[in-house]
Amino acid sequence: MHPEVSEVVITAPDAEWLADFTRQLVEDRLCSSGHCVESIRSIYKWRGDIYDKTEARVMLHTRTSLVPHIIDRTNREHPYEVPCVVATPIVSGNPAYLQWILDETKEVGS
């Protein structure tokens, strides 16, 4: 198990906004990388209405301890009132890649 690393999924209405946001997170060392998918189909209910829209999605790789900081930043900067941000611990993977995630991220305040 590698509970110290997680994958964080964020969706957004605009692929370019999401790519720019991801780039900032990487530059600020809140995540090691982001794998962007420009077009997904999202079907959801919001305030009583059903929506069927195209969105973008990114999967970030980060330290589990940084997830709350990513959530806070997303809530401040995201165009949605309630953005989708969900994290899943990475339970296994290429040891060298998992170490790279740790090497490329830093604790806030470090």
KOLLOFI-265639 format. One record per atom (N, C-alpha, C): residue in one letter; z, x, y; atom name; residue number from 1. Coordinates in nm, 3 decimals. Atoms other than C-alpha are relative to their C-alpha. Layout:
! residues N
aa  c3  c1  c2  at  i
A  Z  X  Y  CA  NUM
...
END
This chain:
! residues 110
aa  c3  c1  c2  at  i
M  0.000  0.085  -0.119  N  1
M  0.000  0.000  0.000  CA  1
M  0.000  0.089  0.124  C  1
H  0.005  -0.068  -0.129  N  2
H  -0.074  0.108  0.355  CA  2
H  0.033  -0.099  0.110  C  2
P  -0.035  0.102  -0.099  N  3
P  0.119  -0.140  0.568  CA  3
P  -0.006  0.051  0.143  C  3
E  0.006  -0.051  -0.136  N  4
E  0.091  0.093  0.865  CA  4
E  -0.135  -0.021  0.067  C  4
V  0.131  0.027  -0.058  N  5
V  -0.276  -0.002  0.914  CA  5
V  -0.040  -0.146  -0.026  C  5
S  0.043  0.141  0.009  N  6
S  -0.431  -0.345  0.975  CA  6
S  -0.142  -0.016  0.052  C  6
E  0.127  0.042  -0.057  N  7
E  -0.760  -0.515  1.043  CA  7
E  0.029  -0.121  0.087  C  7
V  -0.020  0.108  -0.097  N  8
V  -0.762  -0.742  1.348  CA  8
V  -0.136  -0.063  0.028  C  8
V  0.122  0.073  -0.029  N  9
V  -1.029  -1.009  1.389  CA  9
V  0.016  -0.074  0.131  C  9
I  0.004  0.072  -0.127  N  10
I  -1.117  -1.140  1.735  CA  10
I  -0.138  -0.064  0.011  C  10
T  0.129  0.065  -0.028  N  11
T  -1.388  -1.393  1.819  CA  11
T  -0.009  -0.027  0.150  C  11
A  0.025  0.025  -0.142  N  12
A  -1.546  -1.459  2.159  CA  12
A  -0.134  -0.070  0.017  C  12
P  0.125  0.072  -0.021  N  13
P  -1.823  -1.669  2.309  CA  13
P  -0.118  0.090  0.035  C  13
D  0.106  -0.088  -0.048  N  14
D  -2.021  -1.366  2.430  CA  14
D  0.009  0.136  -0.069  C  14
A  0.001  -0.125  0.077  N  15
A  -2.121  -1.064  2.217  CA  15
A  0.016  0.122  0.090  C  15
E  -0.011  -0.115  -0.090  N  16
E  -2.156  -0.827  2.514  CA  16
E  0.141  0.014  0.054  C  16
W  -0.138  -0.005  -0.047  N  17
W  -1.814  -0.921  2.651  CA  17
W  0.088  0.060  -0.110  C  17
L  -0.082  -0.046  0.112  N  18
L  -1.664  -0.860  2.305  CA  18
L  -0.023  0.149  -0.028  C  18
A  0.030  -0.142  0.020  N  19
A  -1.841  -0.523  2.266  CA  19
A  0.066  0.084  0.109  C  19
D  -0.064  -0.073  -0.110  N  20
D  -1.718  -0.410  2.609  CA  20
D  0.152  0.002  -0.018  C  20
F  -0.143  0.009  0.023  N  21
F  -1.365  -0.529  2.529  CA  21
F  0.041  0.096  -0.112  C  21
T  -0.026  -0.089  0.113  N  22
T  -1.376  -0.342  2.196  CA  22
T  -0.007  0.146  0.044  C  22
R  0.016  -0.137  -0.050  N  23
R  -1.501  -0.026  2.368  CA  23
R  0.124  0.043  0.078  C  23
Q  -0.121  -0.032  -0.076  N  24
Q  -1.202  -0.039  2.605  CA  24
Q  0.120  0.022  -0.093  C  24
L  -0.109  -0.019  0.096  N  25
L  -0.960  -0.081  2.313  CA  25
L  -0.010  0.134  -0.071  C  25
V  0.021  -0.130  0.064  N  26
V  -1.113  0.224  2.142  CA  26
V  0.032  0.112  0.099  C  26
E  -0.027  -0.103  -0.101  N  27
E  -1.103  0.427  2.465  CA  27
E  0.150  0.014  0.026  C  27
D  -0.145  -0.001  -0.024  N  28
D  -0.737  0.331  2.513  CA  28
D  0.080  0.031  -0.125  C  28
R  -0.059  -0.038  0.130  N  29
R  -0.667  0.428  2.149  CA  29
R  0.089  -0.109  -0.060  C  29
L  -0.071  0.112  0.063  N  30
L  -0.539  0.081  2.058  CA  30
L  -0.062  -0.033  -0.135  C  30
C  0.063  0.013  0.132  N  31
C  -0.786  0.079  1.767  CA  31
C  -0.093  0.120  -0.019  C  31
S  0.089  -0.114  0.030  N  32
S  -0.996  0.344  1.594  CA  32
S  -0.146  -0.040  0.008  C  32
S  0.139  0.046  0.004  N  33
S  -1.308  0.131  1.569  CA  33
S  -0.004  -0.152  0.004  C  33
G  0.024  0.143  0.007  N  34
G  -1.455  -0.214  1.595  CA  34
G  -0.137  -0.025  -0.059  C  34
H  0.127  0.034  0.064  N  35
H  -1.725  -0.358  1.372  CA  35
H  -0.040  -0.138  0.049  C  35
C  0.039  0.123  -0.069  N  36
C  -1.907  -0.622  1.574  CA  36
C  -0.111  -0.073  -0.075  C  36
V  0.102  0.089  0.052  N  37
V  -2.106  -0.914  1.441  CA  37
V  -0.039  -0.089  0.118  C  37
E  0.041  0.067  -0.122  N  38
E  -2.313  -1.065  1.721  CA  38
E  -0.009  -0.151  -0.010  C  38
S  0.019  0.144  0.008  N  39
S  -2.360  -1.413  1.583  CA  39
S  0.064  -0.057  -0.127  C  39
I  -0.059  0.077  0.108  N  40
I  -2.135  -1.628  1.370  CA  40
I  0.002  -0.145  0.045  C  40
R  -0.008  0.142  -0.032  N  41
R  -2.120  -2.004  1.355  CA  41
R  0.144  -0.045  -0.018  C  41
S  -0.139  0.046  0.003  N  42
S  -1.779  -2.146  1.440  CA  42
S  0.004  -0.150  0.016  C  42
I  -0.020  0.144  -0.007  N  43
I  -1.683  -2.504  1.374  CA  43
I  0.150  -0.022  0.008  C  43
Y  -0.144  0.015  -0.022  N  44
Y  -1.346  -2.608  1.510  CA  44
Y  0.029  -0.123  0.084  C  44
K  -0.046  0.113  -0.079  N  45
K  -1.147  -2.885  1.668  CA  45
K  0.087  0.053  0.114  C  45
W  -0.075  -0.043  -0.118  N  46
W  -1.015  -2.833  2.021  CA  46
W  0.020  -0.120  0.091  C  46
R  -0.038  0.110  -0.088  N  47
R  -0.831  -3.099  2.219  CA  47
R  -0.073  -0.130  -0.035  C  47
G  0.053  0.126  0.049  N  48
G  -0.962  -3.381  2.004  CA  48
G  -0.149  -0.003  -0.026  C  48
D  0.145  -0.004  0.021  N  49
D  -1.330  -3.279  2.000  CA  49
D  -0.035  0.106  -0.104  C  49
I  0.052  -0.095  0.097  N  50
I  -1.523  -3.107  1.721  CA  50
I  -0.111  0.081  0.067  C  50
Y  0.101  -0.090  -0.057  N  51
Y  -1.727  -2.804  1.831  CA  51
Y  -0.072  0.073  -0.112  C  51
D  0.084  -0.076  0.091  N  52
D  -2.009  -2.626  1.649  CA  52
D  -0.076  0.098  0.089  C  52
K  0.053  -0.096  -0.097  N  53
K  -2.087  -2.308  1.844  CA  53
K  -0.024  0.135  -0.063  C  53
T  0.024  -0.139  0.037  N  54
T  -2.221  -1.958  1.809  CA  54
T  0.100  0.087  0.075  C  54
E  -0.093  -0.095  -0.058  N  55
E  -1.966  -1.684  1.870  CA  55
E  -0.031  0.139  -0.054  C  55
A  0.002  -0.137  0.052  N  56
A  -1.933  -1.310  1.823  CA  56
A  0.135  0.027  -0.065  C  56
R  -0.124  -0.034  0.071  N  57
R  -1.673  -1.149  1.599  CA  57
R  0.009  0.151  -0.011  C  57
V  -0.023  -0.142  0.021  N  58
V  -1.519  -0.805  1.581  CA  58
V  0.116  0.017  -0.097  C  58
M  -0.108  -0.038  0.089  N  59
M  -1.306  -0.648  1.310  CA  59
M  0.046  0.138  0.044  C  59
L  -0.057  -0.125  -0.049  N  60
L  -1.080  -0.380  1.455  CA  60
L  0.086  0.064  -0.108  C  60
H  -0.090  -0.072  0.089  N  61
H  -0.901  -0.111  1.255  CA  61
H  0.102  0.073  0.086  C  61
T  -0.106  -0.048  -0.087  N  62
T  -0.565  -0.013  1.397  CA  62
T  0.130  0.021  -0.076  C  62
R  -0.136  -0.007  0.051  N  63
R  -0.202  0.070  1.339  CA  63
R  0.061  -0.140  0.006  C  63
T  -0.066  0.130  -0.001  N  64
T  -0.001  -0.238  1.247  CA  64
T  0.092  -0.013  0.121  C  64
S  -0.091  0.003  -0.114  N  65
S  0.246  -0.146  1.521  CA  65
S  -0.071  -0.030  0.132  C  65
L  0.076  0.027  -0.123  N  66
L  -0.034  -0.185  1.781  CA  66
L  -0.052  -0.143  0.008  C  66
V  0.052  0.138  0.001  N  67
V  -0.127  -0.541  1.680  CA  67
V  0.059  -0.084  0.114  C  67
P  -0.052  0.081  -0.111  N  68
P  0.114  -0.705  1.931  CA  68
P  -0.061  0.038  0.135  C  68
H  0.061  -0.044  -0.126  N  69
H  -0.039  -0.495  2.211  CA  69
H  -0.144  -0.051  0.011  C  69
I  0.137  0.053  0.001  N  70
I  -0.391  -0.601  2.109  CA  70
I  0.004  -0.150  0.029  C  70
I  -0.013  0.144  -0.025  N  71
I  -0.279  -0.966  2.103  CA  71
I  0.030  -0.025  0.147  C  71
D  -0.035  0.018  -0.141  N  72
D  -0.120  -0.937  2.449  CA  72
D  -0.120  0.026  0.090  C  72
R  0.116  -0.035  -0.083  N  73
R  -0.426  -0.768  2.597  CA  73
R  -0.110  -0.104  -0.014  C  73
T  0.102  0.103  0.021  N  74
T  -0.661  -1.021  2.440  CA  74
T  0.039  -0.126  0.075  C  74
N  -0.044  0.120  -0.071  N  75
N  -0.454  -1.309  2.579  CA  75
N  -0.018  0.013  0.151  C  75
R  0.017  -0.021  -0.144  N  76
R  -0.473  -1.155  2.928  CA  76
R  -0.146  0.001  0.043  C  76
E  0.137  -0.027  -0.044  N  77
E  -0.845  -1.070  2.933  CA  77
E  -0.107  -0.091  -0.059  C  77
H  0.099  0.081  0.072  N  78
H  -1.020  -1.313  2.696  CA  78
H  -0.039  -0.124  0.080  C  78
P  0.042  0.120  -0.073  N  79
P  -1.227  -1.600  2.841  CA  79
P  0.056  -0.131  -0.055  C  79
Y  -0.056  0.122  0.057  N  80
Y  -1.071  -1.855  2.603  CA  80
Y  0.146  -0.017  0.039  C  80
E  -0.141  0.030  -0.025  N  81
E  -0.742  -2.025  2.679  CA  81
E  0.087  0.044  -0.118  C  81
V  -0.072  -0.040  0.122  N  82
V  -0.631  -1.964  2.318  CA  82
V  -0.099  0.076  -0.089  C  82
P  0.096  -0.076  0.081  N  83
P  -0.837  -1.680  2.166  CA  83
P  0.045  0.018  -0.144  C  83
C  -0.026  -0.032  0.141  N  84
C  -0.864  -1.621  1.793  CA  84
C  0.028  0.149  -0.010  C  84
V  -0.039  -0.138  0.031  N  85
V  -0.676  -1.301  1.711  CA  85
V  0.088  -0.009  -0.123  C  85
V  -0.078  0.001  0.124  N  86
V  -0.560  -1.260  1.352  CA  86
V  -0.003  0.139  -0.062  C  86
A  -0.011  -0.133  0.060  N  87
A  -0.440  -0.950  1.171  CA  87
A  0.036  -0.011  -0.148  C  87
T  -0.027  -0.008  0.142  N  88
T  -0.434  -0.863  0.803  CA  88
T  0.034  0.145  -0.034  C  88
P  -0.030  -0.137  0.041  N  89
P  -0.259  -0.557  0.660  CA  89
P  -0.108  0.052  -0.095  C  89
I  0.091  -0.065  0.093  N  90
I  -0.491  -0.315  0.485  CA  90
I  0.085  0.054  -0.115  C  90
V  -0.085  -0.037  0.112  N  91
V  -0.340  -0.278  0.140  CA  91
V  -0.051  0.122  -0.076  C  91
S  0.055  -0.115  0.070  N  92
S  -0.574  -0.010  0.008  CA  92
S  -0.131  0.039  0.066  C  92
G  0.127  -0.047  -0.054  N  93
G  -0.874  0.197  0.106  CA  93
G  -0.015  0.148  -0.021  C  93
N  0.026  -0.142  0.006  N  94
N  -1.024  0.541  0.128  CA  94
N  0.112  0.071  0.076  C  94
P  -0.112  -0.066  -0.068  N  95
P  -0.720  0.761  0.205  CA  95
P  -0.041  0.077  0.125  C  95
A  0.046  -0.076  -0.117  N  96
A  -0.922  0.980  0.441  CA  96
A  -0.033  -0.093  0.116  C  96
Y  0.032  0.097  -0.106  N  97
Y  -1.046  0.674  0.634  CA  97
Y  0.128  -0.058  0.059  C  97
L  -0.126  0.056  -0.049  N  98
L  -0.696  0.526  0.659  CA  98
L  0.073  0.102  0.087  C  98
Q  -0.062  -0.104  -0.083  N  99
Q  -0.568  0.859  0.792  CA  99
Q  -0.074  0.013  0.132  C  99
W  0.080  -0.006  -0.123  N  100
W  -0.854  0.864  1.044  CA  100
W  0.041  -0.111  0.096  C  100
I  -0.048  0.110  -0.085  N  101
I  -0.739  0.522  1.173  CA  101
I  0.128  0.043  0.071  C  101
L  -0.126  -0.046  -0.059  N  102
L  -0.392  0.669  1.229  CA  102
L  -0.023  0.112  0.100  C  102
D  0.028  -0.113  -0.089  N  103
D  -0.532  0.986  1.386  CA  103
D  -0.064  -0.043  0.132  C  103
E  0.076  0.044  -0.119  N  104
E  -0.752  0.794  1.632  CA  104
E  0.072  -0.103  0.084  C  104
T  -0.079  0.095  -0.077  N  105
T  -0.483  0.553  1.751  CA  105
T  0.130  0.067  0.040  C  105
K  -0.128  -0.057  -0.042  N  106
K  -0.158  0.618  1.928  CA  106
K  0.097  -0.111  0.033  C  106
E  -0.104  0.096  -0.037  N  107
E  0.167  0.441  1.980  CA  107
E  -0.002  -0.020  0.150  C  107
V  -0.006  0.026  -0.142  N  108
V  0.192  0.274  2.318  CA  108
V  0.120  0.076  0.056  C  108
G  -0.105  -0.081  -0.059  N  109
G  0.393  0.500  2.545  CA  109
G  -0.006  0.146  -0.045  C  109
S  0.012  -0.139  0.048  N  110
S  0.286  0.815  2.353  CA  110
S  -0.097  0.076  0.087  C  110
END
